[in-house]
C-alpha cells in the first residue's frame, strides 16, 4: 500500500464512497433543444452560425485543352461558381468542354449561361443568378463559323 493510500484511509471512512458529479449547467445549441420546441418551429431549421461561416467563391478558368474540363467540373461539384473563357481553345474542344460541363451542371441541378461569344458561367444549385445578357442584334459572321 502506498503512502498516499494509507493517508487516504486514515482520514476517510471506508463505509462511504464518494462520487464527483459535475453540476454545471450545460449550454445546448438550438439543434439540441427538446423535440417539443422543434415541432412548433417546423422542420426546416437552418443554423445561422453555419450560414455565416459559408463563403461563396467564384473561380475564373481559361482552359487550353479539353483535359482541363475535369478540374472545372470539380469546382462546380464543390459548389463554386465558375466563369469559363474559351478563347484559347479550338472549336471542336470548345464544344466538348461545354457539353461536358453542361452534363455536370445538369447532374447537380445547377445552371449554365452564356455570357459572351466564348464565355460561360456555370453555377451550382446554391447560387442564384438574376438578370440576362443579350447578344448583339446583328449576328457576327464568326458566330456562324464557330457554330454558336
N, C-alpha and C positions, 0 to 999 in steps of 0.2 A: 504494500500500500504506500502510495506516495505521500509526501508531507502535505501536499495540498488537500488530498482526500482525508487525511487524519484531522486536519484543522476543520474541514467542512463537516465532518461527522461529529466533532466535538461541539461545534456551535449550532448545529441544526438538529432538529428532532427527526428521526428516521421514519416516524409514522406518517408524516405528511410529505406529499410530493408536490412540488411547485411547478407550475407551467406558466410560461410567459405568453400573454395574449396581447396582441397589438390592437389597441382600441382607437387608433387614429382614424378619422373618417376618410373613406376612400372617395376621391373625386371620380365621378363617372362621366364619360363623354355622352353626347347626345345619342350616339348609336347604342350605348349600353343602358339607356333608360328602360324602365319596365315596359313590358309589352303592351300594357293598358294605354300608355301615352302614345305609342306609335299607332295604335288602331285609330285613335282620334285624329291624328295628324295626317294619316294617309301613308301609303306605301312608297311613294315617290319622294324620298327624302335624300337630299344631297348635302354632304358635309361641306360647309362653306370654306373651311380652312384648307381642304384639299383643292377646291376650285381656285383659291387664291394662289396656291403654290404652282399650279399648272401654268406653263408659259407656252404661248403659241410661237411656232417657228416657221419661217418661210425659207426654203432652200432654193438658190439660184443654180441652175445647171446649164452647161453648154457642152453637150456630148459631141464627140468627134466620130464615134463609131457606134454601131448597134450594141456592142458588148457593154457599154455603159448604161444601157436601159435597166439592167437589173439593180444597179445602185440607186437609180432614180425611183424605181418601184419600191425598194426597201424603205426609202424616206417616206413615201406615200403610205405604206403599210404601217409605219411607225407614227402615223398621224401628224405628218408635217405637210404643209402646202408646198408645192414645187412649181417654180416657173422655169420652163424649158425653152432655150433658144436653140433652134435647129439650123442656124445659118451655116454652120461649118460641116454639115453632113450632106452627102449626096442624096438625090431624090428617092432612090429605092430604099435606102436605110432610114430616111425620114418617115416614110410610110410604115415601115416595120416598127420603128420606135413608137409612133403614135398608136398603132394597132396594139402593141404590147401594153402600153400604158393605159389605153382605153379599157383593156381587159382587166388590168389591175384595179383601176378606179371602179369599174363595174362590180368587181368581186367584193370590194369593201364599201359599196354603196356611196361612193364619192361622186365627184363631178370633174369633167374636163372641159375647158373652154379655150377657144382660140382667141388670143389677144391681138395677134398681128399676123402678118404673112407667114412667118416662121416661128412664132412664139405661142406657147400654150401654157395654161395654168391648170395644174392637177391638184385637186383638194380632196381630203378625206371627208367622211361624213360629219366630223365635228367642226368643220369650217364652213361658214355660210358666206357666199359671195353675192353681193347685190349690185345691180346695175349691169349694163351691157356695153360692149364696144362694137360700134357699127363699122362695117368695112366701107371702103371708098365707094362712091356711087358709080364711078366709071371703073370697070374691071381692068386690071393690069394685064398686059399680054403675057407677062412672066407667070401669072397665076394659072393660065391655061396650060402652059408648058409643064408646070410643076404638078398639075393635077389637083390643085387645092380648090 
